[in-house]
């Protein structure tokens, strides 16, 4: 079993959103059939299937959760690396497909966030037609939202997604196999010696 990580972190988001919402939105998009189908229609030469990493499976008409070992990729997080997509494969084209899929989700999120930011500006402008009466907090909020829209439209992304790491072999572990072989070999050896001693003693008797 091999594992590779696509580490991602929050880059540029609207001031009224928190990093937690971005993580939730990314997870929802990642496990969305419609988002995956849209990406696959516009992507050529990919063997990736949604069934490879979806969170559920259907058995005899019942929808059940999949075990982690059954999924080709999962979303995870650690203190060291932060949030990442964990891909259980050493096939480089599969890793590249997941990177492209994550990048597609990043683009979808940016479009949605820009639209939401513009809607927020419209709401504020509707309520405060005369900005001379608005307080400093409202003006600061307007400027923050406007800066985000300008930054996003110039190319800033919601997430900074790193390229996949080199696949690392995680199972089976050679050191564990060697240790088990030594232990089992010793047990078999001791058993053989005791058995041989018992047979020899019996012959003597």
C-alpha positions, -999 to +999 in steps of 0.1 A: +000+000+000+013+034-010+002+069+002+006+103-012-007+137+001-022+167-016-017+194+011-040+224+008-045+255+030-068+286+029-054+314+007-078+342-001-114+343+012-141+369+018-138+387+052-172+374+063-161+337+059-139+317+083-114+290+074-138+263+089-165+271+063-139+268+035-129+233+047-166+223+049-173+237+014-143+219+000-154+186+016-189+190+003-177+197-032-151+169-031-178+143-024-204+158-047-214+136-077-225+166-098-192+184-092-172+153-101-193+146-132-188+182-144-151+179-140-149+146-157-169+158-187-142+185-193-113+162-186-098+138-211-077+107-204-088+100-169-097+067-154-109+081-121-144+071-110-165+086-083-170+051-068-133+049-061-135+074-033-172+081-024-181+077+013-209+053+009-218+020-009-250+003-017-254-034-006-288-052-012-305-018-016-291-004+017-268+026+018-238+019+041-207+038+050-174+027+035-144+018+055-113+040+051-094+011+035-120+008+008-116+043-005-089+054-029-087+089-014-099+105+018-098+140+033-077+142+065-058+167+086-028+166+109-010+191+131+022+187+110+008+190+075-026+206+081-054+196+057-048+172+028-062+147+004-047+113+012-044+092-020-036+055-016-018+048-048+016+050-064+003+055-099+013+090-109-016+096-133-041+089-105-023+114-083-024+140-111-061+134-116-068+141-080-047+173-082-067+184-112-100+175-095-090+195-064-080+225-086-114+223-103-131+225-069-109+254-060-121+273-092-158+265-084-154+278-049-138+310-061-167+317-085-192+311-057-173+333-032-170+362-056-207+360-064-215+359-027-192+389-020-209+410-047-243+401-032-230+412+002-219+446-013-253+451-029-271+445+004-249+470+022-253+496-006-291+491-006-292+497+032-267+526+032-273+546+000-256+576+016-222+564+029-216+597+046-239+584+074-222+550+076-198+544+105-162+534+102-169+497+108-193+496+078-169+514+055-141+491+066-163+461+059-171+474+024-135+480+016-125+445+028-151+429+006-141+450-024-104+442-019-113+405-019-133+407-051-104+426-068-078+401-055-099+371-066-107+384-101-070+391-106-061+355-099-060+348-062-074+314-052-095+303-023-071+275-015-034+270-020-031+234-032+003+218-034+013+191-059+011+155-047+040+142-026+060+113-038+042+080-030+054+064+002+052+027+010+032+022+042+023-015+041+036-041+044+065-028+065+098-047+059+110-042+094+078-056+109+080-086+085+117-092+095+109-091+132+079-114+128+101-138+108+127-139+135+102-145+162+083-172+143+115-188+132+128-190+167+095-205+179+096-231+151+132-238+159+126-243+196+095-265+189+116-287+165+144-291+190+119-301+218+102-325+194+135-341+183+146-344+219+113-361+228+116-386+199+152-394+208+144-400+244+115-422+235+137-443+212+162-447+240+136-459+264 
